[in-house]
Amino acid sequence: MLGTRVRGTEANGQGVGGGIEAWTGVGPLGFLDTMVITEWDPPHRCAVKHTGRLIKGTGAFEVTEHKDGGCILSWSEDLTLPLGALGRLGWPVAKPFTKFGLERSLAKLKAAVTAEQS
């Protein structure tokens, strides 16, 4: 994700019960997203529970083989908007920025993976 630094915490961010934290922001301005790994099946699947004060919910990455010899990465999140009613009111404003950041981040990931295969 754009502007995000991720690091393993508990068990170096590996295995069920392992911890991960992601800082999204610029300098001291941003937020911390803490997670606990709930499913671990490398290289096929990793699921997490978001445990931070701001971000709550679940997420998962899944890698499946594609018939052309490549693979497909699926990323899903089921999150509760922070700040209750204020978060729900603010979502229409935040959504385009969130979408832009996700699309840019996934495009960068695709470019990096494609370049590595060349």
Beta strands, then each sheet from edge to edge (+ up, - down):
strand 1: 4-8
strand 2: 19-26
strand 3: 29-41
strand 4: 45-51
strand 5: 56-65
strand 6: 71-80
sheet 1: 1+ 2- 3+ 4- 5+ 6-
end
